[in-house]
């Protein structure tokens, strides 16, 4: 299967330029390994500490572009690889995934839950509310369709209290990193990987949380995942260190179409 690598450059809730630059670097690295050209979509806006309402309004085109990119890859029969600054793009891509591939499971690897809602968020950060929108816990304007009970979520070591309550009410459980591969063995999987699941000692992050995985441990998890599940696509975010692109691509290699 051919791959389609799309770097979503438009601003959603970006608070620095580092993650966008990292997404571009990793996109180019993966595209080179796959023998394709990375498609750069959107114009980056100026990073800012915006409230979720403002970022949702101003970032609509960028969020919609994620859905269009996934739709286009599926239409072409290509393996989709989406890269973006932060997880907000899932608000556009996941409703497409739910509609086009309803049997596909989502594996969500992230230090944070991204499961706040307008009623629970303390920070007002749109990127911390995006998975809950895709799961229909609030209306972000792009649809929903992801069943939170079918999401394999790990490691979620940095969660807000209200967010924990929302996850429990939705039936979204936390899976230990070592149990992720077994949870989806034999199934078709779309992987969302926020690299801040790694410990901050591995690379810088916009929202660091201590106690994360080492890069070798993440690579081992991804090898196990690739060995036991059918990987349907990748969505990669929070790549704040462009110089780490080669090491991250090495960890992702077992997931790539051969």
Secondary structure by P-SEA (a helix, b strand, c coil): cbbbbbbbccccccccaaaaaaaaaaaaaaaaaacbbbbbcccccccccccaaaaaaaaaaaaaaaaaaaaaaaaaccbbbbbccccccccccaaaaaaacccbbbbbbccccccccccccccccccccaaaaaacccccccccccccccccccccccccaaaaaaaaaacbbbbcccccccccccbbbbbbbcccccccccccccccccccccaaaaaaaaaaaaacccccbbbbcccccccaaaaaaaaacccccc
